[in-house]
Amino acid sequence: MRARPAPPAEVARLARAVLDLHGARGKHRESVHVRETFNGAVVWEGGVEVFDLDPPHPLTSRAYAWAHETDTGGRRFVVVLHVPPVISPLAAVQAAIVAELRNKRQA
């Protein structure tokens, strides 16, 4: 399901995050609405921006990115590369949720 395109300034900030985190320039491809549920409850919902990487990253030519507010009121940028098993915006969100839970457990 396509999401409303993010504002140009937000897309630019996300493209910058792709470059900063993975060293590849991202060309915005599309916005996709993702809704992830667990046991019937929504655990994450929002727009995921899809970027084509040029030049490609050594592992892939696509990345998924979004931003969200942190518990402390800051802003966190998330970038996930399109590397199996991450082959869709939904899989990118799922991988980010799992990584965040693992990080919290190790802290």
N, C-alpha and C positions, 0 to 999 in steps of 0.2 A: 504494500500500500504506500503510495507516494504521500509524503508530508508536504505541507506548505514550505516553500523554499525559505531557508533561514535568511535573515537580513544580510545584505552584502558585507557589512562590517563584521558580523559574526562568522561568516564564511571565511573572510580574510584572516581573522584571529585563529580559526581552526586550521587553515592552510599553513599559518605560521607555526602552529603547534606540530603539525606533520613534519615540517622542515626541521624544527628544533629537535624533535625527538628521534627522527629517523633519517635525517639528512637528504630528503628528497622533496622536490617541489610538488605540490598537489594541485591539480586542476579539478575544480568542482564538477562532478558528474551529475549527481542528483541528491535529493533529500528523500529519506525513507522514514515513515512512521513505524516505530517499534513499540510493542506492548509485551512485556515479559511478566508471566504470572507464575506463582508457586503455591500449590495447595489452594487454588482458587483466588488468591489475593494478588493484586498487581504489585510487583516489586520494583518495576521500572517502566516508565512510559515517556516517550519523547521522540524528537527527530534525530536521526543519525545522518550525517553528511558523508557522502561517498566521494572519494577523490581518486582520480587516476594519477599515478606517480610518473613524473617525467623529469629527469631520467628515472627509469624504474629502480626501485630498491633491489639489492641483490637477491632477495627472496620473493619479491612480488611486484606487481605493477598497480596495486590498488590498496587503499587504506580507508578505514571508517573512523569518523571522529565526531565527538560531541563534547559539550561542556555542561557542568552542573554546579550548583552552589554546594559548598561544604558545610559541615555542622557549625563551623566557626564563622560563617558568613563570607568566606572567600569564594573563589571560582576555581574549579578544577577542570583541566582539559584532558580528555581521554582520547588516545589514538591507538587503534588496534589494526595491525596489518592483516591483509587477506592472505593468510597462510593456513592450509588445512590443519585442523578441522574448522577454522574460522573461514567460512566461504560465503557469508551473508551478513547484512547488518544485524539481524537477530543473533546470529552466532557470535558476533563481536560483542554485543551487549552481554550475552551469557558468559563469555570468557572474562570480560571485565568484572562482572559480579563475582565470579569464582575467585579471581585474582585478589579482589578487594577483601573478600572474606578470609582468604589465606593470609593476607598481610595483617589483618586485624588479629587473627589467632596467634601469629608469631610475635606480635608487639607486646 
